[in-house]
Amino acid sequence: MVELAAYSTGALVREMASGLVRLALECQKTPRPQTGDQYQRRRPAAALVEEATWRAYCNGRKCGYAVRRECGAEEWRVLRAVEPVSVGAGVLPEGGAGTRAGAGEGDLMYMRAKFERVVGSRDSEAFYMVNPDGSGGPELSIYLLRV
């Protein structure tokens, strides 16, 4: 799971309402050791999605950072609540699905969609949101880059 730690959901919703959204997450390429055993030098770089921290950009503007973390109990609760939804967006109430109506302070906005993954190289991947009606291009694109 990658968390956009410094970017609010409201800001992302405003960006999506204005049109196409491109999120770019950049991480630092780790230099390979010049000395050491042969295994150390030949070991491939970690998978791109396994990187721990990222600089985050939304539509070309720096918007903070993102971090990779493991799903905790709360994240698994949310994933189970939206599991029946194949495509769509909505709000989960603070106390859990179905406990109350309205969008309060602790409510959670979610968006569920299908994404097409395109691997450019070991240092670049892209995820393009697939529109369910098949028309137009992706409204949301997420780029992972190791620079």
RAPE-V299464 format. One record per helix or strand of 2 or more residues. SS is the DSSP state (2 for helix, 1 for strand). FROM is the first residue (numbers start at 0). TO is the last residue. If there is no record, write none. Layout:
# RAPE-V299464
SS|FROM|TO ; SS|FROM|TO
This chain:
# RAPE-V299464
1|1|2 ; 2|8|16 ; 1|20|26 ; 2|37|41 ; 2|47|49 ; 1|52|57 ; 1|60|67 ; 2|72|81 ; 1|87|91 ; 1|107|111 ; 1|113|120 ; 1|123|129 ; 1|139|145
